[in-house]
Structures are given as structure tokens and as C-alpha cells.
């Protein structure tokens, strides 16, 4: 990511999150996207479906970032979100008001 995006992320972490939270959340999301299709993946990783902290951290960062930096971070997250959607199924028992990542199950 460009330095100006990283600078904005550092400002958001200093005011809304903790230092390193966004990088950790992106790393965890990337790792989960890689194995999301495996049954039990949520037991070994901080899964955005079962451990919503990862995805919620990213949502909080997106809300707090300036528009240009938000767009850059969203582009990174979107790749992993799409991979998770491809590798998981909708959970028919999940309440519809939950965010999409909390309404997915491995198959």
C-alpha cells in the first residue's frame, strides 16, 4: 500500500484501535481466506465468521479512514472477502441482520 495510506492507518490505529491492529487483521483475513473451505478452519484461525474481531477491526478502520485511504484498504480486503465467499456457504440459520461474514459456514 502507498505510504500515505499507511500513514492514515497509523493515525486511525492511534485514535480508534491499537498499533498494528489493521496489519494483523489483514494478515488473519488473508490466512482465513486461504483455508476458509476447510471444515474446522475457524477452530485454528481467527476466523472472521466465528471470531468476528478480525473483520470488525477492518470495518472500524474503514469507517475511520479518509475516503481515498478507505478505497485503497477496501480494495485489499475485497480480494479476501471474495475468496471467502467463494469457499464458504450461506448459513441459513444465521440472522439476516448479521453482517455477511458472520453468516457464512465452511463446507
Short mmCIF file of the C-alpha atoms (twelve columns), coordinates in Angstrom:
data_MODEL
# 
_entry.id   MODEL 
# 
loop_
_atom_site.group_PDB 
_atom_site.id 
_atom_site.type_symbol 
_atom_site.label_atom_id 
_atom_site.label_alt_id 
_atom_site.label_comp_id 
_atom_site.label_asym_id 
_atom_site.label_seq_id 
_atom_site.Cartn_x 
_atom_site.Cartn_y 
_atom_site.Cartn_z 
_atom_site.pdbx_PDB_model_num 
ATOM 1   C CA . UNK A 1   0.000   0.000   0.000  1 
ATOM 2   C CA . UNK A 2   1.176   3.543   -0.596 1 
ATOM 3   C CA . UNK A 3   2.854   5.355   2.275  1 
ATOM 4   C CA . UNK A 4   0.020   7.880   2.583  1 
ATOM 5   C CA . UNK A 5   -2.456  5.025   3.180  1 
ATOM 6   C CA . UNK A 6   -0.175  3.538   5.820  1 
ATOM 7   C CA . UNK A 7   0.127   6.953   7.474  1 
ATOM 8   C CA . UNK A 8   -3.673  7.252   7.605  1 
ATOM 9   C CA . UNK A 9   -3.935  3.711   9.010  1 
ATOM 10  C CA . UNK A 10  -1.404  4.565   11.722 1 
ATOM 11  C CA . UNK A 11  -3.473  7.630   12.661 1 
ATOM 12  C CA . UNK A 12  -6.630  5.512   12.860 1 
ATOM 13  C CA . UNK A 13  -4.858  2.907   14.971 1 
ATOM 14  C CA . UNK A 14  -3.656  5.635   17.330 1 
ATOM 15  C CA . UNK A 15  -7.147  7.056   17.790 1 
ATOM 16  C CA . UNK A 16  -9.608  4.177   17.251 1 
ATOM 17  C CA . UNK A 17  -7.693  0.904   17.511 1 
ATOM 18  C CA . UNK A 18  -4.299  -0.243  18.739 1 
ATOM 19  C CA . UNK A 19  -0.988  -0.100  16.877 1 
ATOM 20  C CA . UNK A 20  -0.678  -2.945  14.393 1 
ATOM 21  C CA . UNK A 21  -4.337  -3.978  14.556 1 
ATOM 22  C CA . UNK A 22  -5.048  -3.353  10.882 1 
ATOM 23  C CA . UNK A 23  -1.976  -5.241  9.657  1 
ATOM 24  C CA . UNK A 24  -2.805  -8.146  11.960 1 
ATOM 25  C CA . UNK A 25  -6.429  -8.179  10.808 1 
ATOM 26  C CA . UNK A 26  -5.432  -8.130  7.116  1 
ATOM 27  C CA . UNK A 27  -2.950  -10.967 7.730  1 
ATOM 28  C CA . UNK A 28  -5.570  -13.031 9.593  1 
ATOM 29  C CA . UNK A 29  -8.165  -12.378 6.899  1 
ATOM 30  C CA . UNK A 30  -5.710  -13.419 4.161  1 
ATOM 31  C CA . UNK A 31  -4.862  -16.624 6.027  1 
ATOM 32  C CA . UNK A 32  -8.510  -17.444 6.670  1 
ATOM 33  C CA . UNK A 33  -9.393  -16.806 3.013  1 
ATOM 34  C CA . UNK A 34  -6.748  -19.361 2.055  1 
ATOM 35  C CA . UNK A 35  -8.353  -22.150 4.133  1 
ATOM 36  C CA . UNK A 36  -11.971 -20.971 4.545  1 
ATOM 37  C CA . UNK A 37  -13.349 -24.016 2.739  1 
ATOM 38  C CA . UNK A 38  -11.871 -26.443 5.275  1 
ATOM 39  C CA . UNK A 39  -14.162 -27.722 7.971  1 
ATOM 40  C CA . UNK A 40  -12.686 -26.648 11.266 1 
ATOM 41  C CA . UNK A 41  -10.718 -23.741 9.779  1 
ATOM 42  C CA . UNK A 42  -12.389 -21.442 12.266 1 
ATOM 43  C CA . UNK A 43  -11.011 -23.553 15.117 1 
ATOM 44  C CA . UNK A 44  -7.407  -22.986 14.099 1 
ATOM 45  C CA . UNK A 45  -7.501  -19.408 12.845 1 
ATOM 46  C CA . UNK A 46  -9.051  -16.182 13.950 1 
ATOM 47  C CA . UNK A 47  -11.933 -16.667 11.573 1 
ATOM 48  C CA . UNK A 48  -13.965 -13.601 10.569 1 
ATOM 49  C CA . UNK A 49  -17.052 -15.809 10.661 1 
ATOM 50  C CA . UNK A 50  -16.567 -17.293 14.115 1 
ATOM 51  C CA . UNK A 51  -14.181 -14.753 15.629 1 
ATOM 52  C CA . UNK A 52  -15.579 -11.538 14.214 1 
ATOM 53  C CA . UNK A 53  -12.834 -9.367  15.706 1 
ATOM 54  C CA . UNK A 54  -10.753 -9.570  12.529 1 
ATOM 55  C CA . UNK A 55  -13.445 -8.367  10.154 1 
ATOM 56  C CA . UNK A 56  -14.913 -5.907  12.660 1 
ATOM 57  C CA . UNK A 57  -11.458 -4.371  13.161 1 
ATOM 58  C CA . UNK A 58  -11.230 -3.814  9.423  1 
ATOM 59  C CA . UNK A 59  -14.724 -2.341  9.288  1 
ATOM 60  C CA . UNK A 60  -13.871 0.069   12.081 1 
ATOM 61  C CA . UNK A 61  -10.698 1.104   10.261 1 
ATOM 62  C CA . UNK A 62  -12.625 1.596   7.008  1 
ATOM 63  C CA . UNK A 63  -15.182 3.829   8.737  1 
ATOM 64  C CA . UNK A 64  -12.454 5.971   10.308 1 
ATOM 65  C CA . UNK A 65  -10.174 6.347   7.267  1 
ATOM 66  C CA . UNK A 66  -10.376 9.274   4.842  1 
ATOM 67  C CA . UNK A 67  -12.133 8.336   1.572  1 
ATOM 68  C CA . UNK A 68  -9.011  7.834   -0.546 1 
ATOM 69  C CA . UNK A 69  -7.321  5.582   2.011  1 
ATOM 70  C CA . UNK A 70  -10.620 3.788   2.667  1 
ATOM 71  C CA . UNK A 71  -10.826 2.918   -1.027 1 
ATOM 72  C CA . UNK A 72  -7.262  1.543   -1.037 1 
ATOM 73  C CA . UNK A 73  -7.794  -0.617  2.048  1 
ATOM 74  C CA . UNK A 74  -11.194 -1.776  0.806  1 
ATOM 75  C CA . UNK A 75  -9.544  -2.986  -2.426 1 
ATOM 76  C CA . UNK A 76  -7.164  -5.162  -0.407 1 
ATOM 77  C CA . UNK A 77  -9.943  -6.537  1.788  1 
ATOM 78  C CA . UNK A 78  -12.267 -7.153  -1.176 1 
ATOM 79  C CA . UNK A 79  -9.933  -9.781  -2.655 1 
ATOM 80  C CA . UNK A 80  -10.058 -11.822 0.525  1 
ATOM 81  C CA . UNK A 81  -13.780 -11.281 1.043  1 
ATOM 82  C CA . UNK A 82  -14.475 -12.613 -2.436 1 
ATOM 83  C CA . UNK A 83  -12.307 -15.658 -1.827 1 
ATOM 84  C CA . UNK A 84  -14.134 -16.352 1.452  1 
ATOM 85  C CA . UNK A 85  -17.498 -16.013 -0.294 1 
ATOM 86  C CA . UNK A 86  -16.392 -18.484 -2.978 1 
ATOM 87  C CA . UNK A 87  -15.126 -21.008 -0.446 1 
ATOM 88  C CA . UNK A 88  -17.978 -20.882 2.064  1 
ATOM 89  C CA . UNK A 89  -21.742 -21.218 2.031  1 
ATOM 90  C CA . UNK A 90  -24.501 -19.030 3.438  1 
ATOM 91  C CA . UNK A 91  -25.634 -20.164 6.877  1 
ATOM 92  C CA . UNK A 92  -29.432 -20.469 6.632  1 
ATOM 93  C CA . UNK A 93  -29.741 -20.348 10.428 1 
ATOM 94  C CA . UNK A 94  -27.895 -17.043 10.809 1 
ATOM 95  C CA . UNK A 95  -29.987 -13.944 11.494 1 
ATOM 96  C CA . UNK A 96  -30.241 -11.779 8.363  1 
ATOM 97  C CA . UNK A 97  -29.247 -8.640  10.264 1 
ATOM 98  C CA . UNK A 98  -25.760 -10.048 10.917 1 
ATOM 99  C CA . UNK A 99  -23.005 -8.866  8.566  1 
ATOM 100 C CA . UNK A 100 -22.295 -11.197 5.664  1 
ATOM 101 C CA . UNK A 101 -19.075 -12.593 7.175  1 
ATOM 102 C CA . UNK A 102 -20.943 -13.795 10.249 1 
ATOM 103 C CA . UNK A 103 -23.480 -15.595 8.049  1 
ATOM 104 C CA . UNK A 104 -21.031 -17.950 6.289  1 
ATOM 105 C CA . UNK A 105 -20.075 -21.575 7.052  1 
ATOM 106 C CA . UNK A 106 -17.365 -23.893 5.756  1 
ATOM 107 C CA . UNK A 107 -18.414 -26.908 3.753  1 
# 
